Amino acid sequence: MKLKSLLLVLFTGILLAGCGNGGDSGEMNHDAPDSDEMRTLEVDLAAPDHIMAGDTEVLTAYVTSNDEDVTDADRVMFEIQDEEGETVEEIDAEHSGNGEYTVEYTFEEAGTYTVISHVDAYSLHTMPSSEVIVE
């Protein structure tokens, strides 16, 4: 009977050890490569304040993490919303260098639009926005 109890305790311990987290200390590092440092995600969205209808503008999201340029974001997408908050268009941006992700967009009609940059990197998401008045 004692042997069965000892074996049961030993087996339970082995089973629980196998289900462990593999030595993870529980610290959050948000997929920081080779680092235990917590990652941040900052985006500086550059969009014009006022433009003329029919003009093509460059929209830029400058992405940094821990004060370093992010050149390998998982996704950077620009969403254009009209005055009612309805999505007019969603455009995936390309990395153009030095942490800058850009798209060209033509605002065809006059009105007030909201440009939102959706940025995913290091398991983080941020979405700063800017208002654009098209005359």
Secondary structure, 3 states (H helix, E strand, C coil): CHHHHHHHHHHHHHHHHHCCCCCCCCCCCCCCCCCCCCCCCEEEEECCCEECCCCEEEEEEEEEECCEECCCCCEEEEEEECCCCCEEEEEECEEEECCEEEEEEECCCCEEEEEEEEEEECCEEECCEEEEEEC
